[in-house]
Amino acid sequence: MSFVSRGGSKREAARLFNIGEDTIYRWARREKSGELSAKKRLHFPRKVSDEVLENYVKDYPDHTLKEIGNAVGLSISMVWKHLKRMRITLKKRQHCTLNVAKTNGINSRN
């Protein structure tokens, strides 16, 4: 913000420091109100033990990510990240493509 206070434009500051113009404007508003210090983070992702999640998935293997998330108190993306880290894969849909049918000798045109 010292660049802007010394006469530089907000647009130039954004280009010079490789940050968005909206960020400069937001910082300028915060500087006017006297709150330029870093904001304290208010939201932390809720942590669930791997054991709880693994047991739930074993008990309810057909539940969707949304259903699992609702049950254990996580967002869909956090459930996905936990399961990926635990190397638990999603259900695979059984389907037969034309190429697979040809290689297996299945007549898919019936």
C-alpha positions as CSV (number, residue, x, y, z in Angstrom):
1,M,0.0,0.0,0.0
2,S,3.0,2.3,0.4
3,F,3.4,2.2,-3.5
4,V,-0.1,3.7,-3.8
5,S,0.3,6.2,-1.0
6,R,3.5,7.5,-2.7
7,G,1.5,8.3,-5.8
8,G,1.4,5.1,-7.8
9,S,-2.0,4.0,-9.2
10,K,-3.8,1.0,-7.9
11,R,-3.8,-0.6,-11.4
12,E,0.0,-0.1,-11.6
13,A,0.5,-1.6,-8.2
14,A,-1.6,-4.7,-9.2
15,R,0.5,-5.2,-12.3
16,L,3.8,-4.5,-10.5
17,F,3.1,-7.0,-7.6
18,N,1.2,-9.5,-9.8
19,I,-2.0,-9.4,-7.7
20,G,-5.5,-8.7,-8.7
21,E,-6.9,-5.1,-8.8
22,D,-9.7,-6.1,-6.6
23,T,-7.2,-7.1,-3.9
24,I,-5.6,-3.6,-4.0
25,Y,-9.0,-1.9,-3.7
26,R,-10.0,-4.2,-0.8
27,W,-6.7,-3.4,1.0
28,A,-7.3,0.3,0.4
29,R,-10.7,0.1,2.0
30,R,-9.3,-1.9,4.9
31,E,-6.5,0.7,5.3
32,K,-9.0,3.5,5.5
33,S,-10.9,1.7,8.2
34,G,-7.6,1.0,10.1
35,E,-7.8,-2.8,9.8
36,L,-5.0,-3.6,7.4
37,S,-3.6,-6.4,9.6
38,A,-4.2,-10.0,8.4
39,K,-7.6,-11.4,9.2
40,K,-7.8,-14.3,11.5
41,R,-9.1,-17.4,9.8
42,L,-12.6,-18.2,11.2
43,H,-13.4,-21.5,9.4
44,F,-11.4,-24.6,9.8
45,P,-12.3,-27.8,8.0
46,R,-13.8,-30.3,10.4
47,K,-11.5,-33.3,10.9
48,V,-12.8,-36.8,11.0
49,S,-10.6,-39.7,11.9
50,D,-9.8,-42.2,9.1
51,E,-11.2,-45.0,11.3
52,V,-14.6,-43.4,11.6
53,L,-14.8,-42.7,7.8
54,E,-13.5,-46.2,6.9
55,N,-16.0,-47.9,9.2
56,Y,-18.9,-45.9,7.8
57,V,-17.8,-46.8,4.2
58,K,-17.6,-50.4,5.2
59,D,-21.0,-50.4,6.8
60,Y,-22.7,-48.4,3.9
61,P,-20.7,-49.1,0.8
62,D,-23.4,-48.0,-1.6
63,H,-23.8,-44.5,-0.1
64,T,-22.8,-41.5,-2.3
65,L,-20.2,-38.9,-1.3
66,K,-23.0,-36.6,-0.3
67,E,-24.6,-39.2,2.0
68,I,-21.2,-40.0,3.6
69,G,-20.5,-36.4,4.1
70,N,-23.8,-35.7,5.7
71,A,-23.3,-38.7,8.1
72,V,-19.8,-37.8,9.2
73,G,-20.1,-34.0,9.0
74,L,-17.8,-33.3,6.0
75,S,-18.3,-31.6,2.7
76,I,-18.3,-33.7,-0.5
77,S,-14.9,-32.5,-1.5
78,M,-13.4,-33.3,1.9
79,V,-14.9,-36.8,1.8
80,W,-13.4,-37.2,-1.6
81,K,-9.9,-36.1,-0.4
82,H,-10.1,-38.3,2.7
83,L,-11.1,-41.4,0.7
84,K,-8.4,-40.7,-2.0
85,R,-5.8,-40.4,0.7
86,M,-7.0,-43.7,2.3
87,R,-6.9,-45.3,-1.2
88,I,-10.6,-46.1,-1.1
89,T,-11.9,-46.0,-4.7
90,L,-15.3,-45.1,-6.0
91,K,-17.7,-47.8,-7.3
92,K,-17.0,-48.7,-10.8
93,R,-19.9,-48.9,-13.2
94,Q,-20.2,-52.2,-15.1
95,H,-20.6,-51.4,-18.7
96,C,-19.9,-53.0,-22.0
97,T,-18.4,-50.9,-24.8
98,L,-18.4,-51.9,-28.4
99,N,-14.6,-52.5,-28.4
100,V,-14.8,-54.7,-25.3
101,A,-17.7,-56.6,-26.8
102,K,-15.7,-57.3,-30.0
103,T,-12.6,-58.5,-28.2
104,N,-14.7,-60.8,-25.9
105,G,-16.7,-62.1,-28.8
106,I,-20.0,-60.7,-27.5
107,N,-22.6,-59.7,-30.1
108,S,-23.7,-56.2,-28.8
109,R,-26.2,-55.6,-31.7
110,N,-28.9,-58.0,-30.5
